[in-house]
Amino acid sequence: MKLKFTINYNTAWGESMHVVISYHSQDGTQRQQNLIMLTDDGQLWTLETAALVSRHHPLSHISYRYQVENADGEVLRQEWDMVPRVYFFDASQNYIFPDQWRDRPLAYHLYSDAYRTTQHAPRGEEVEASRVPLFRRTVLFRVSAPQLQKGQAVAVCGSHPAIGSWNTSRYQLMHYVGNSEWVLSVDALGWLMPIEYKYVVVDTATHALVAWEEGDNRVISDELADGQVLVLYGEPLRLCEASWRLAGVSVPVFALRSEHSYGVGDFGDLRRFVDWAVATGMKVIQLLPVNDTTTDHHWSDSCPYNIVSFFALHPHYIDLEAAGTLRSKTKMTQFMRRRQELNALHYSDYEAVDRVKSEYLRELFDEQGKTVLATKESKAFCEANADWLADYAEYRDEALDYVSFVQYLLHQQLTAAADYAREQGVVLKGDLPIGVHRDSVETSKHPALFHLDAQAGSPPDSFSQHGHNWGFPTYDWNEDLLRMLRLRLSRLSQYFDALRIDHVLGYFRIWEIPVEAIDGVLGHFSPALPLTVDEIEYFGLTFRKELFTKPFINDRIVDRLFGIHAAYVRENFLVRKAYNLYDLADQCATQRRIATLFADRRDENSLWIRDGLMRLASNVLFLEDSHQRCYAGTRLRGTERYGARCLPATLQ
């Protein structure tokens, strides 16, 4: 009933090592303890405790993990716990755990869903608390071996006769307990320590030894007393994994058109595309985002990265053949004719597809909606996704039942395609867009998650001297946003074994552009380390707010940019001030206002003037950082304060 933990781990002053033990009862109840360990040197940590045994709730197994905490009880670091330390528990035994800290393994990819799919291994496999034989004195071997190939197993071979006496034909085969974990219990009565051993790989068909693990022999030095179980769970199997290489194709779903679809690729075509991947020997299909992008049902909605919902799938991708058949033969004939017309086009007509599929789904919902929504599977889907379905229905200005019906069919079809791909050993790789449309479900229902006064983009580069402006609001990082992103990843993991994270850098440091700007050149990194005015002047530049933070415009610049239109521009769009300098007039003071002013002017002269005004608006030396405050007492000139804001030194 006693548990003894030992681990070597170097800590800093004020840090402590803890064991978090979970006691799992046979009736499903669970209790947890967070116990601090003891140390004399800050390196070797030990703990002895009595197990929480209850007559009313007999234990079935225990699990535990190590974590480092500071003096305030904050968790500084936890060991890798994807594969838990879980063991069957016998209350009549005392357990000894001489452990090593577990970091995420170098061969972490061997635990991924993508790898398991290519190996036809089960996804989400749990480690079971397998009941193993226990003796008067027991040594329990356990090892992680994700690098094994199909038809291989792990065994123990060592210096004692009970584990083979180093004879390659007398190894002791281990028992598989899930998620690449192997265990073996051995009667250690009469063992004289130390005992040396190694793990070996054997062929399950021929029982031949395939390979010894690399490195020095492992050593057991602890003397055992009666009633003790020594659990040996150290470093994983020391054997190089085989190279894992995959070939695949990147394709948007809308490009997978077939004679079965309606002018645009759908989830039924995705399943057919899996057959093509298998026939060509490919193992990965990477898709563009599959979220809904519908704002005004115009062709501009076709960009798959301009999503309007973190969770809703795009109705265009529904397979109408698989969704169901209408009762009216006349209507079905009409839809078949329209399908042929759409498929005959050499391009995908987004707006026509939208009309046809919407009409079909409305008809199908009127006929089958109540029946489908009454099924057990549909009810489970709606209950699990209720938190976003209602918001999405309100955003689309559609009935909740109709939206739930369509999203359930989409979920069914994408799940079926994903399951079929896994059966064929093909990895479906999804795409996680960095942003969300400014007019979206999330921005309307959860505005606190975003900086709606800013836009995401990228700085000038070899592709664009003005930078890029994607138009998405940037994130306001907080716990609610993290919770939302976890839900988003959880939903995507239902369908995909791997994810491409679009613009992954943006999750750490995004190029942020004011909402009134259009060119990416007017942005700055967020978060950043902006310079205060005192710091700028420390480097020798006398700070002049008016000159440095507003567009610099003089006659030479106006003449160079506008040529024959220079006089017209001065008269209609500029305001003269001292020293032969100009300000932009109020109606064109920002790039957004300039775009609005010239929205209906498409002649060559107007475009020339518009583009010139855009360049004038971006001709500034410093940009204000709207998120970070200056140090107390920062001044511009004399007693004037600059809104207690800082200025990033972003040269244009």
KETORDREN-606178 format. One record per residue (C-alpha): y, x, z. Coordinates in steps of 0.001 Angstrom, whole numbers, plus 500000, padded with zeros to 6 digits. Layout:
<pts>
YXZ...
</pts>
This chain:
<pts>
500000500000500000502240503079499941504170504372496955505301507989496659507741509016493916508724512583492973511022513664490161512954516822489208516479516027488062519687518041488423522542515927489750526211516625490414527904516394493792528181512778494936525416511529492635522118510132493842518783509296492261517370505802492688514064504088491965514310500454490897510933498850491611509910495403490343506988493650492058505296491089489808503189488429491502500210486634490039502126483327490106504944484769487957507483485403490710509256488744490808511041490762493474513067493908493006514110496861495160516708499547494476515811502499496702517704505765497067515646508961496926515963511996499193516680515593498212517343518930499875518702520771496850520045518102494486517177518765492095513846517690493613514015514026494604511350512223496632510756508768498046507972507213500089507967503461500596505620500628501430504957498111498681506326494601499118503040492747499564502982489005500216500021486816501114501703483859499463502497485792496273499676488324495620500795491198493404499462491574489887501377494681488840504474496780489461507046498360487174509824500809487931512502503023486465514815505829487599518611505741487499521497507927488669524308506337490701527587507563492135528867507146495669530253503677494827526894502418493613527862502476489935524982503276487578525880506451485699522676506860483750519336505144483297516217506644481855514819505305478578513035502090479428512019500605476077508441501367477095508341500408480782506480502216483540504109499347484358500820499525486310498178497221487709498473497224491489495706497314494054497036496721497570494187498743499077495328501952497356498224504371497825499945505461494607501481508873493896503891509215490955504856512844490100507254511918487284509572513383484689512855511814483589512380510017480290515110510421477681514899508592474397512196510472472457513032512613469448510550510557467434512336507353468414511965505981464891508231505631465528509032502796467940511227500925465447510312497633463828510798499253460425508145501893461114505752499334462561506145497141459500505203499967457139502165500714459321501170497029459505501498497240463280502642494303465446506347493973466253507612493572469810504363494779471326504343494753475125502684497255477464500116495361479471499370496152483094495740496767482258493308496608485167491514499943485286488649501067487526489832502626490781487730504921492899487749506503496317490018509138494794491502508347491381493407510243488726495132507882486297496067509553483016498738507935480868500397509244477706502703507990474940501330508656471450503383506839468772502526509479466153498889508415465825497670507255462437495514504211461798491951504810462978492926507391465607492789507306469408493692509589472308491247511231474692491359513672477624489527516971477613489819519486480449488344522054482768486403519690485061483005518232484039484384514714484590486766515299481674484497517321479404484585520945480659486563521777477493483612520642475379485008518943472255482084516500472156482432515413475800486040514240475863486935511059477780488314508353475486491453506601476693492182502873476655495055501435474574497457499223476571500083498475473919503213499980472366501618503391471727500547503815475385497078505047476423495511505155479917492339506461481518491198506387485149488776509073486369486863509459489630488366512591491224486116512793494271485159516432494884487741517883492501488986521342493466492564521795492360494107523021490177492529521277487170493686521924483617493519519487480722494933518483477363495165515333475327493264515298472046493283513013469005489936511636467873488746509618464909487568506194466087485083505836463216483337509232463355484228510091466988485127513566465749487967515495467376490906515584464953493446517724466817494342519264470161497848518666471376500121521704471149501581523788473958500209525024477281497493523274479223498635520498481538497875521142485199496906518902488129497738520656491387498078517773493885495214517476496372494063513887496765493001512059499909490795509012500130492430505823498878494990507629496719495757507080493021497496509985491267499382508666488222499985511370485600502630510146483167504578513156481962505795514212478561504406512365475521501622513627473278502678517065472064501816516683468413504119516615465392504313513287463643503632512993459934506719512839457718507866509248457273509550508735453939510403505427452345511726504502448921513527501245448381516221499285446609519601497921447695520395494511446244522438491400447090520468488174447418522690486483444844521464488949442195517813487916442565518047485064440054514868483551438662513834480454436744513083478824440113516651479162441438519940477442440644522101480075438982522108482354442011519410484283443860518022482587446951515599483217449810512700482006447670513584484682445101513694487215447918510054486465448668509225486947444982511165490207444999508882491463447766505990491222445288507982493353442860508625495951445574504912496103446363504023496458442684506466499367442275505400501116445480508710500545447275508803499988451014512411498929451760514617496121450483518198496498451684520307493350451364524031492757451443525234490396454211523754486880454078526315485135456326528399482219455110531653483238453395532952479778452433536675479205452989537966477085450076534870476852447802536616479086445245535112482084443445537028484354445860534547483253448546531837485249446781532481488548448589529496488864450977531484490941453502534201488311453983532126486290456441533402483214458269530684483114460922528774485719462890525670483525462809525636480927460006523669481751456848525198481089453439524120477709451965524103479281448485520951481175449433518878478071450116515816477622447902516145474008446745512567473972445451511261474799448913513818472577450676512307469368449354512173466950446411514404463888446027512724460490445760514631459472442643513035460909439493516271460234437601518296462333440045515679465095440010515808465154436216519592465479436337519405468336438811516715470090436738519021469896433723521914471316435722519651474096437004518749475061433441522432475156432531523267477418435468520319479723434772521291479975431090524629481576431999524804485361431724526723485399435017526593483521438306529158480698438367529956480606442082531932477380442050529416475489439886526540476651442091528481475514445148528951472025443704525341471573442568523730472860445761526098470890447989525353467667446104521608468274446263521651469056449972523707465938450715521178463801448857518279465550450585519864465128454010520388461403453470516704461037452608514979463533454914517550464693457460516479462514460369512796463292459812513358467050459640515666467125462664513106465169464683510441467884464340509569470119467264510516473265465341513904471916464296514734470785467822513851474240469153516102475867466544519040473562467310518649474093471047518484477886470712521562477957468457523609475129469974526292477568471174527486478273467613526248475336465512528830472922466965531705475368466428530544476080462883530281472347462078533812471816463364535086474740461291533411473350458158534669469848459030531142468543458569528772466466460657526786468486463177523502466941462051524107467937458434525089471492459340522070471822461645519798470503458881521041473037456316521035475976458731517531475113459919516223475108456329517947478443455674516473479870458887513000478673457904513207480182454437514629483553455470512074483786458294509276483020455831510546485716453435510830488224456289507328487441457576505905487748454075507605491122453626506083492365456899502638491196455825503054493315452688504310496323454658507836496022453198510891496538455421513767494085455073516995495875455946520044493723456695523740494481456639526112494024459591529695493573458332532368495339460374534761492396460390535129488649460104537513486572457971540916485965459549540282482217459206536780481998460651534742480291463332535126483180465741538875483701465302539553479983465781537213479460468735537432482887470377540887484326469546540781486503472674538121488647470979540540489825468280543903491428467637545172488736465296548414490645464788546521493498463138544201494164460207541329496584459695541344499063456828541192502761456039543810505487455508544789506868452091542024508806450361541016510060446934540303506500445832543620504963446887546898506683447694548050503556449545544944503249451718542743500166452041543459496883453778540392494703454335542348491913455987539962491454458924541545491207462376540555494127464589538509493649467739539874493445471263537021495166473022535954493330476176532795492031477854532925488720475995533014490527472654530093492759473626528123489677474630528900488088471260527839491194469342524565491369471280523850487754470326524673488612466730522248491538466702519594489435468386519850486773465687519714489299462849516650490935464409514719487723463762514861488457460057515367492189459625513420495249460761516431497529460240520190497130459924522887498938458004526002498972460194528911498559457822531658501114458533529999502255461758532976504497462601535085501386463054533170500468466194534588503596467811537965504148466114539380501771463529542286502174461122544604499368462248547371497922460079550125495552461294549649492012460027553010492135458203551881495161456175549701495163453061549191498841452246546743500767454397549228503634454540551194501673457163548327501770459640547217504092462399544012504825464276543154502649467251542516503834469855544772506840469385546726509390471379550290508515470332553191510790471093555912509692473457559493510402472483559651513182475075556610514811473494558070514563469994561292516176471127559341518832473036558096520054469642561684520457468445562334517231466538565301515235467842564048511670467774566200509154465837564615505739466121566591504038463351565982506840460882562334507586461646560831504134462246562504502115459487562267502599455701564467505433454474566393504142451421569234505860449585570655505667446050568486508461444728565280506740445838566445503364444463567354504846441068564037506715440845561898503697441751563675500923439857565396502591436914567191499953434832566659497415437609568349499532440306571634497630440325569818494274440419567698495446443352570749496668445301572470493346444810569550491041445627567121492855447928569016495529449841571716495598452529574146498500452387574918500361455591576718503584456564576192506981454926575095505448451581571854504218453090570252500792452760568067498371454684565703495896453099567151492380453122565628489974455620563654488021452990561824491209451984561893493181455237558091493534455316555397493917452700554008490485453576557407488881452923557713490784449653554310489482448534555341485931449410558692486289447640557017487386444389553897485211444656554864483040441676556446485767439554553982487363437126556279488849434471556353492614433998559853493124435396559099491171438571555906493128439170557831496380438690560419495319441283557762493974443663555778497217443630558939499263444143559934497180447162556432497621448549556836501388448314560228501212450013558755499215452905556146501919453488558634504821453410558702505460457173557973508569459181556651507179462488554753503989463266554898502113466523551644501720468453551601498109469628548833498553472208549680501615474304552537501930476760554695504986477293554881506935480476557404505603482985560932506761482206560377507470478510563734507083476745564945507251473195568625508112473467570472508104476782569509505053478825567967503118475934564270502253476311561978501623473366560141498572474643558016500814476861555958501583473776554630504817472346554901506137468809551937507693467029552912510681464962551645509271461653553484510946458776553759508928455598
</pts>
